Amino acid sequence: MRYVPVKTIIFLLVVAGVGYGYAQMRERNRQPPNYRHAEVTQGSVVAVVNATGTVQPVLSVSVGAFVSGPIQRVLVDFNAVVKKDELLAEIDPRLFKAGKAQAEAQLATKRAEEDRAKALLDQAKNDEGRAHLLQKENKNFISAAEMDQFKFNRIALDAQLIVAKAAVQQAEASLETAKANLNYTEIRSPVDGIVINRKIDPGQTLASQFQTPELFVVAPDMKTKMHILAAVDEADIGLIKEAQRRALPVRFTVDAYPDDLFEGQISQVRMSSTTTQNVVTYPVVVATPNPDLKLMPGMTTSLSFQVDEVKSTLRVPNAALRYFPKRELVRPEDRKLLEGANDSADASEESAGKLSATDKAQSRKNRNRRHVWIEDGLSLRAVPVVVGISDNRQHTQLVTGEIVQGQKLVTGIRAAQ
């Protein structure tokens, strides 16, 4: 038996191992990767626009004070349910009662002066009448000068009576003012509602000469309806207006009740824009019922405005639309689609503002023309599709394309074990 050196045996084993590894590598290269898939399904697609907002009452009535003085009593607290004309607080009325008594005394004085002026006028009329009778009997009994004196005395007293009547009216107006000021010491609710803010305490002094102080804020009908003021990006306002026209629902959540889903309707799209860091937003008012008073003023909401819905349609998984394969995995006739020279150029020019308005509109229309990928032997084949609305999470509506329900679309490659 011929002896084989150990070095030769080792060398042959290494060559065999390298050859086997190379053969295995070529075998793996001939096999397709382990792709991830998602199926085309049938169902509904709901397009939404997301935004944040703040809960506000439909109406907030500010209750102030017209007169000044120290607060004597506060009869309601936060969250109190009040009725119209219910007493909320009272300002110390002593000065205003004294003012009313003074006005009543002045009125009594002016009325007495009016009565005195009436009596003097009546006396002057009687004197003038007697003088006329004496003159008729004998012209020498009363001279012309004396007749003039009687006449003009009566005219003067007549004018004095008019002044006295005007003084009485002025005193009556002063008394009405004093009564009104006394009534203003009682702070009453102008509406039925809930006290959502109280800004005074007993003993606090009000100064209403220059600015009416705000004492309470009362919100009526909080159980019937609440408003949510949302800030919506200008790019979505067209969709929001169309959703308002079609009366599509708005769904939202609040952090206080994370398991509850609330629903409302778009009430108003306001034109008063706000610009923050070059981002333009518009206020959109959403009306929603609040029977359990769960929604409280100031709560932050996360809203989803439903802007469109398609029922019973083929749905393409969004992951399949986002997948972009490597060039070597795609069959040769579809590799030109991976270059994306025109699309990327249009996108960069649009972002840089170089496209005209017409080209920009056409570029945005072409965004609905997409490609999905399916396995075709050892390679991937592109299938052109036209898509519609998307729910931005899982599915996008399929408008046209040579794919069917249940077909598996490539969404990625599984990691090697």
ROKE-980981 format. One record per residue (C-alpha): residue in three letters; x negated, y negated, z. Coordinates in Angstrom, 3 decimals. Layout:
residues N
BATI  type         X         Y         Z
BATI   ala         X         Y         Z
...
end
This chain:
residues 417
BATI  type         X         Y         Z
BATI   met     0.000     0.000     0.000
BATI   arg    -1.333    -3.351    -1.076
BATI   tyr    -1.798    -5.935     1.688
BATI   val    -0.001    -9.359     1.146
BATI   pro    -1.579   -12.302     2.932
BATI   val     0.509   -14.067     5.577
BATI   lys    -0.002   -17.476     3.900
BATI   thr     1.527   -16.144     0.704
BATI   ile     4.571   -14.852     2.564
BATI   ile     5.077   -18.212     4.302
BATI   phe     4.730   -20.058     1.018
BATI   leu     7.313   -17.826    -0.654
BATI   leu     9.742   -18.305     2.231
BATI   val     9.400   -22.109     2.031
BATI   val     9.975   -22.087    -1.734
BATI   ala    13.024   -19.864    -1.288
BATI   gly    14.435   -22.158     1.387
BATI   val    13.938   -25.258    -0.749
BATI   gly    15.565   -23.550    -3.695
BATI   tyr    18.515   -22.460    -1.632
BATI   gly    18.947   -25.974    -0.214
BATI   tyr    18.799   -27.488    -3.679
BATI   ala    21.358   -24.993    -4.933
BATI   gln    23.664   -25.807    -2.021
BATI   met    23.274   -29.528    -2.669
BATI   arg    24.192   -29.117    -6.321
BATI   glu    27.146   -26.999    -5.299
BATI   arg    28.351   -29.725    -2.942
BATI   asn    27.884   -32.356    -5.656
BATI   arg    30.085   -30.313    -7.957
BATI   gln    32.840   -30.194    -5.342
BATI   pro    35.128   -33.227    -4.843
BATI   pro    34.877   -35.124    -1.534
BATI   asn    37.312   -34.405     1.235
BATI   tyr    39.820   -37.181     0.471
BATI   arg    42.445   -38.625     2.758
BATI   his    45.912   -38.811     1.232
BATI   ala    49.246   -40.526     1.757
BATI   glu    52.515   -39.592     0.114
BATI   val    54.885   -41.683    -1.964
BATI   thr    58.176   -41.802    -0.049
BATI   gln    61.759   -42.926    -0.558
BATI   gly    63.268   -45.496     1.794
BATI   ser    63.751   -49.159     2.628
BATI   val    61.157   -51.916     2.510
BATI   val    61.742   -55.037     4.609
BATI   ala    59.545   -58.075     3.960
BATI   val    58.997   -60.383     6.920
BATI   val    57.208   -63.617     7.747
BATI   asn    55.735   -63.708    11.235
BATI   ala    55.486   -66.808    13.393
BATI   thr    55.473   -67.922    17.004
BATI   gly    57.967   -70.230    18.649
BATI   thr    59.258   -71.698    21.892
BATI   val    62.683   -71.218    23.474
BATI   gln    64.614   -74.458    23.972
BATI   pro    68.172   -75.310    24.997
BATI   val    70.459   -76.452    22.210
BATI   leu    71.021   -79.677    24.150
BATI   ser    69.139   -81.132    27.113
BATI   val    71.000   -83.955    28.831
BATI   ser    68.816   -86.291    30.848
BATI   val    70.600   -87.667    33.929
BATI   gly    69.187   -90.985    35.163
BATI   ala    69.987   -93.792    37.608
BATI   phe    71.276   -97.225    36.652
BATI   val    70.774   -98.842    40.070
BATI   ser    67.827   -98.923    42.447
BATI   gly    67.545   -97.774    46.023
BATI   pro    66.509   -94.874    48.263
BATI   ile    67.925   -91.398    47.570
BATI   gln    70.276   -90.574    50.430
BATI   arg    71.376   -87.062    49.415
BATI   val    70.490   -84.441    46.799
BATI   leu    73.290   -81.925    46.456
BATI   val    71.984   -79.534    43.763
BATI   asp    68.778   -77.593    43.193
BATI   phe    67.055   -75.936    40.253
BATI   asn    69.190   -73.478    38.245
BATI   ala    72.397   -74.791    39.809
BATI   val    75.498   -74.351    37.661
BATI   val    77.344   -77.680    37.626
BATI   lys    80.621   -78.962    36.232
BATI   lys    81.279   -82.221    34.461
BATI   asp    81.533   -85.182    36.906
BATI   glu    80.195   -83.058    39.771
BATI   leu    78.193   -85.074    42.309
BATI   leu    74.472   -84.300    41.992
BATI   ala    72.882   -86.915    44.238
BATI   glu    73.684   -90.162    46.034
BATI   ile    71.752   -93.418    46.375
BATI   asp    72.093   -95.334    49.659
BATI   pro    75.281   -97.388    49.015
BATI   arg    75.097   -99.927    51.883
BATI   leu    73.773  -102.825    49.831
BATI   phe    76.269  -102.164    47.075
BATI   lys    79.174  -101.958    49.530
BATI   ala    78.115  -105.326    50.896
BATI   gly    77.953  -106.680    47.355
BATI   lys    81.454  -105.438    46.716
BATI   ala    82.765  -107.068    49.908
BATI   gln    81.103  -110.330    48.934
BATI   ala    82.671  -110.186    45.455
BATI   glu    86.094  -109.510    46.999
BATI   ala    85.706  -112.549    49.278
BATI   gln    84.699  -114.749    46.361
BATI   leu    87.720  -113.551    44.412
BATI   ala    90.019  -114.383    47.314
BATI   thr    88.473  -117.887    47.503
BATI   lys    88.912  -118.491    43.806
BATI   arg    92.524  -117.330    43.898
BATI   ala    93.223  -119.729    46.802
BATI   glu    91.666  -122.559    44.788
BATI   glu    93.906  -121.571    41.885
BATI   asp    96.975  -121.751    44.134
BATI   arg    95.862  -125.165    45.455
BATI   ala    95.391  -126.407    41.869
BATI   lys    98.869  -125.157    41.000
BATI   ala   100.385  -126.971    43.978
BATI   leu    98.640  -130.243    43.138
BATI   leu    99.734  -129.926    39.526
BATI   asp   103.340  -129.296    40.559
BATI   gln   103.225  -132.366    42.829
BATI   ala   101.779  -134.469    40.009
BATI   lys   104.523  -133.307    37.652
BATI   asn   107.219  -134.220    40.193
BATI   asp   105.685  -137.679    40.755
BATI   glu   105.555  -138.301    37.027
BATI   gly   109.191  -137.164    36.643
BATI   arg   110.420  -139.521    39.375
BATI   ala   108.507  -142.394    37.810
BATI   his   110.241  -141.762    34.491
BATI   leu   113.655  -141.781    36.213
BATI   leu   112.922  -145.069    38.019
BATI   gln   111.665  -146.618    34.803
BATI   lys   114.885  -145.637    33.058
BATI   glu   116.910  -147.344    35.769
BATI   asn   114.817  -150.473    35.717
BATI   lys   111.631  -151.064    33.784
BATI   asn   110.436  -153.447    36.439
BATI   phe   110.330  -150.772    39.131
BATI   ile   107.253  -148.993    37.603
BATI   ser   104.586  -150.787    35.624
BATI   ala   102.881  -149.315    32.567
BATI   ala    99.609  -148.993    34.470
BATI   glu   101.293  -146.949    37.165
BATI   met   102.880  -144.721    34.541
BATI   asp    99.472  -144.098    32.997
BATI   gln    98.114  -143.222    36.409
BATI   phe   100.829  -140.593    36.960
BATI   lys   100.338  -139.185    33.451
BATI   phe    96.562  -138.844    33.538
BATI   asn    96.598  -137.505    37.083
BATI   arg    98.878  -134.740    35.861
BATI   ile    96.576  -134.037    32.868
BATI   ala    93.505  -133.865    35.138
BATI   leu    95.199  -131.466    37.527
BATI   asp    96.304  -129.350    34.560
BATI   ala    92.668  -129.070    33.460
BATI   gln    91.647  -128.332    37.057
BATI   leu    94.128  -125.446    37.111
BATI   ile    92.550  -124.033    33.924
BATI   val    89.121  -124.223    35.584
BATI   ala    90.497  -122.485    38.665
BATI   lys    91.972  -119.669    36.564
BATI   ala    88.634  -119.224    34.762
BATI   ala    86.893  -119.063    38.141
BATI   val    89.311  -116.345    39.218
BATI   gln    88.524  -114.340    36.062
BATI   gln    84.813  -114.762    36.709
BATI   ala    85.247  -113.593    40.299
BATI   glu    87.251  -110.583    39.086
BATI   ala    84.441  -109.680    36.663
BATI   ser    81.901  -109.992    39.479
BATI   leu    84.034  -107.678    41.594
BATI   glu    84.214  -105.127    38.757
BATI   thr    80.416  -105.291    38.444
BATI   ala    80.025  -104.744    42.164
BATI   lys    82.420  -101.758    42.030
BATI   ala    80.542  -100.288    39.043
BATI   asn    77.189  -100.663    40.813
BATI   leu    78.685   -98.967    43.859
BATI   asn    79.955   -96.113    41.667
BATI   tyr    76.515   -95.819    40.073
BATI   thr    75.109   -94.858    43.469
BATI   glu    76.824   -91.506    42.898
BATI   ile    74.793   -89.518    40.344
BATI   arg    77.241   -87.222    38.548
BATI   ser    76.769   -84.625    35.825
BATI   pro    77.955   -85.797    32.395
BATI   val    78.471   -82.216    31.120
BATI   asp    79.041   -78.644    32.242
BATI   gly    75.709   -76.862    32.350
BATI   ile    72.714   -75.606    34.305
BATI   val    70.190   -77.830    36.074
BATI   ile    66.904   -76.838    34.411
BATI   asn    64.858   -79.592    36.044
BATI   arg    65.145   -81.680    39.215
BATI   lys    62.751   -84.592    39.601
BATI   ile    63.870   -86.250    42.865
BATI   asp    63.882   -85.491    46.575
BATI   pro    65.811   -87.040    49.464
BATI   gly    64.197   -90.245    50.714
BATI   gln    62.583   -91.075    47.383
BATI   thr    63.108   -94.684    46.276
BATI   leu    64.241   -95.434    42.751
BATI   ala    63.263   -98.564    40.840
BATI   ser    65.521   -98.958    37.819
BATI   gln    64.809  -102.573    36.915
BATI   phe    62.399  -101.888    34.039
BATI   gln    62.946   -98.244    33.084
BATI   thr    65.703   -95.776    33.841
BATI   pro    64.212   -92.960    35.946
BATI   glu    65.032   -89.372    34.982
BATI   leu    66.517   -87.519    37.930
BATI   phe    67.892   -84.271    36.476
BATI   val    67.911   -82.396    33.174
BATI   val    71.138   -80.477    32.555
BATI   ala    71.420   -77.954    29.708
BATI   pro    74.961   -77.063    28.619
BATI   asp    76.074   -73.805    26.960
BATI   met    72.849   -71.877    27.639
BATI   lys    74.812   -68.620    27.705
BATI   thr    76.454   -69.351    24.382
BATI   lys    73.417   -70.317    22.327
BATI   met    69.710   -71.082    22.623
BATI   his    67.316   -72.501    20.058
BATI   ile    63.852   -71.260    19.195
BATI   leu    61.566   -73.834    17.610
BATI   ala    59.078   -71.973    15.405
BATI   ala    56.115   -73.361    13.449
BATI   val    56.023   -71.772     9.970
BATI   asp    53.156   -72.136     7.495
BATI   glu    53.911   -74.215     4.414
BATI   ala    53.166   -71.233     2.148
BATI   asp    56.150   -69.373     3.615
BATI   ile    58.718   -72.173     3.726
BATI   gly    60.156   -71.242     0.315
BATI   leu    60.811   -67.714     1.559
BATI   ile    62.324   -69.051     4.781
BATI   lys    64.748   -71.314     2.900
BATI   glu    65.865   -68.418     0.715
BATI   ala    66.340   -66.272     3.827
BATI   gln    68.450   -69.048     5.349
BATI   arg    70.602   -69.199     2.209
BATI   arg    71.150   -65.450     2.338
BATI   ala    71.775   -65.499     6.126
BATI   leu    69.089   -62.868     6.756
BATI   pro    68.400   -62.016    10.409
BATI   val    65.456   -63.115    12.533
BATI   arg    64.144   -60.682    15.133
BATI   phe    61.855   -61.662    17.972
BATI   thr    60.404   -60.596    21.299
BATI   val    59.331   -62.395    24.452
BATI   asp    56.599   -61.384    26.884
BATI   ala    59.018   -61.377    29.820
BATI   tyr    61.031   -58.499    28.280
BATI   pro    58.609   -56.560    26.065
BATI   asp    61.043   -53.668    25.547
BATI   asp    63.916   -55.885    24.345
BATI   leu    64.412   -56.914    20.724
BATI   phe    66.399   -60.120    20.252
BATI   glu    68.076   -61.279    17.053
BATI   gly    69.124   -64.669    15.708
BATI   gln    69.833   -66.675    12.573
BATI   ile    67.967   -69.502    10.874
BATI   ser    69.818   -72.670    11.845
BATI   gln    67.639   -75.385    10.339
BATI   val    64.451   -75.887     8.330
BATI   arg    63.203   -79.335     9.254
BATI   met    61.160   -81.580     6.973
BATI   ser    58.981   -83.110     9.706
BATI   ser    55.649   -81.420     9.005
BATI   thr    52.733   -81.103    11.403
BATI   thr    49.087   -80.859    10.310
BATI   thr    46.622   -79.127    12.627
BATI   gln    43.075   -78.504    11.366
BATI   asn    44.236   -78.881     7.733
BATI   val    47.020   -76.322     8.285
BATI   val    50.493   -77.683     7.502
BATI   thr    53.438   -76.172     9.340
BATI   tyr    57.145   -76.978     9.405
BATI   pro    59.538   -76.550    12.359
BATI   val    62.202   -73.906    11.823
BATI   val    65.093   -73.706    14.293
BATI   val    66.492   -70.244    15.070
BATI   ala    69.811   -69.951    16.927
BATI   thr    70.395   -66.938    19.142
BATI   pro    72.981   -65.947    21.789
BATI   asn    71.882   -65.702    25.406
BATI   pro    74.699   -63.986    27.347
BATI   asp    72.422   -62.592    30.075
BATI   leu    70.322   -65.771    30.395
BATI   lys    67.182   -63.755    29.719
BATI   leu    65.854   -66.451    27.419
BATI   met    64.607   -69.354    29.503
BATI   pro    63.394   -72.760    28.272
BATI   gly    59.699   -72.758    27.432
BATI   met    59.301   -69.017    26.760
BATI   thr    56.934   -68.096    23.931
BATI   thr    58.437   -65.880    21.236
BATI   ser    56.958   -63.722    18.486
BATI   leu    59.323   -63.946    15.529
BATI   ser    59.719   -61.919    12.355
BATI   phe    61.796   -63.692     9.728
BATI   gln    63.331   -61.152     7.360
BATI   val    62.869   -62.728     3.926
BATI   asp    63.810   -59.782     1.693
BATI   glu    64.925   -56.152     1.808
BATI   val    65.094   -53.354    -0.754
BATI   lys    66.991   -50.198     0.163
BATI   ser    66.463   -46.689    -1.195
BATI   thr    63.360   -47.345    -3.304
BATI   leu    60.070   -45.571    -3.911
BATI   arg    57.447   -46.795    -1.475
BATI   val    53.700   -46.828    -2.041
BATI   pro    51.523   -46.589     1.093
BATI   asn    49.636   -49.830     1.642
BATI   ala    46.479   -47.850     2.399
BATI   ala    46.558   -46.479    -1.170
BATI   leu    46.761   -49.999    -2.606
BATI   arg    43.808   -51.102    -0.492
BATI   tyr    41.565   -48.173    -1.421
BATI   phe    38.650   -49.052    -3.722
BATI   pro    36.632   -45.913    -4.739
BATI   lys    32.961   -45.709    -5.601
BATI   arg    32.066   -45.765    -9.253
BATI   glu    30.603   -42.235    -9.349
BATI   leu    33.873   -40.756    -8.034
BATI   val    35.976   -42.184   -10.872
BATI   arg    36.322   -40.648   -14.315
BATI   pro    34.360   -42.593   -16.981
BATI   glu    37.371   -44.086   -18.811
BATI   asp    38.612   -45.754   -15.580
BATI   arg    35.294   -47.119   -14.355
BATI   lys    35.846   -50.435   -16.111
BATI   leu    38.721   -51.078   -13.674
BATI   leu    36.210   -51.112   -10.835
BATI   glu    34.310   -53.993   -12.318
BATI   gly    37.208   -56.374   -11.648
BATI   ala    35.383   -59.176   -13.415
BATI   asn    38.467   -61.078   -14.471
BATI   asp    40.371   -60.620   -11.207
BATI   ser    37.448   -61.577    -8.993
BATI   ala    36.612   -64.556   -11.197
BATI   asp    40.196   -65.787   -11.090
BATI   ala    40.337   -65.324    -7.324
BATI   ser    37.096   -67.216    -6.757
BATI   glu    38.105   -69.999    -9.125
BATI   glu    41.543   -70.247    -7.506
BATI   ser    40.006   -70.451    -4.038
BATI   ala    37.637   -73.127    -5.298
BATI   gly    40.495   -75.045    -6.911
BATI   lys    39.144   -74.746   -10.455
BATI   leu    42.202   -73.172   -12.060
BATI   ser    44.960   -75.270   -13.546
BATI   ala    48.431   -75.075   -12.035
BATI   thr    49.646   -72.903   -14.937
BATI   asp    46.709   -70.497   -14.661
BATI   lys    47.055   -70.370   -10.904
BATI   ala    50.746   -69.439   -11.151
BATI   gln    49.967   -66.748   -13.734
BATI   ser    47.143   -65.395   -11.592
BATI   arg    49.489   -65.035    -8.656
BATI   lys    52.072   -63.257   -10.795
BATI   asn    49.406   -60.764   -11.899
BATI   arg    48.738   -59.818    -8.311
BATI   asn    51.699   -57.458    -8.473
BATI   arg    49.872   -55.377   -11.101
BATI   arg    47.756   -52.895    -9.149
BATI   his    46.189   -49.438    -9.409
BATI   val    46.429   -46.387    -7.190
BATI   trp    44.149   -43.343    -7.382
BATI   ile    44.970   -39.642    -7.644
BATI   glu    42.735   -36.592    -7.879
BATI   asp    42.141   -35.372   -11.419
BATI   gly    39.851   -32.333   -11.214
BATI   leu    36.527   -33.399    -9.726
BATI   ser    37.168   -37.127   -10.359
BATI   leu    39.725   -39.786    -9.506
BATI   arg    42.165   -41.148   -12.058
BATI   ala    43.708   -44.621   -11.904
BATI   val    47.478   -44.981   -12.200
BATI   pro    48.684   -48.510   -13.002
BATI   val    51.678   -49.662   -10.955
BATI   val    53.724   -52.793   -10.513
BATI   val    54.655   -53.430    -6.907
BATI   gly    57.287   -55.609    -5.279
BATI   ile    57.832   -56.692    -1.701
BATI   ser    55.750   -55.348     1.169
BATI   asp    56.353   -54.917     4.872
BATI   asn    52.653   -55.813     5.449
BATI   arg    52.154   -52.702     7.592
BATI   gln    52.872   -49.383     5.911
BATI   his    54.743   -49.561     2.626
BATI   thr    55.136   -51.613    -0.536
BATI   gln    57.993   -51.340    -3.013
BATI   leu    57.154   -49.549    -6.275
BATI   val    58.731   -51.346    -9.231
BATI   thr    57.209   -49.344   -12.089
BATI   gly    54.502   -46.696   -12.347
BATI   glu    53.998   -43.057   -13.298
BATI   ile    54.179   -41.654    -9.802
BATI   val    56.990   -39.724    -8.139
BATI   gln    58.285   -39.108    -4.667
BATI   gly    56.048   -36.791    -2.646
BATI   gln    52.988   -37.421    -4.809
BATI   lys    49.769   -37.725    -2.838
BATI   leu    47.680   -40.849    -3.351
BATI   val    44.061   -41.178    -2.271
BATI   thr    43.514   -43.561     0.622
BATI   gly    39.887   -42.789     1.560
BATI   ile    37.261   -40.122     2.235
BATI   arg    37.099   -38.136     5.447
BATI   ala    33.884   -38.331     7.384
BATI   ala    31.569   -35.372     6.944
BATI   gln    31.523   -32.877     9.810
end
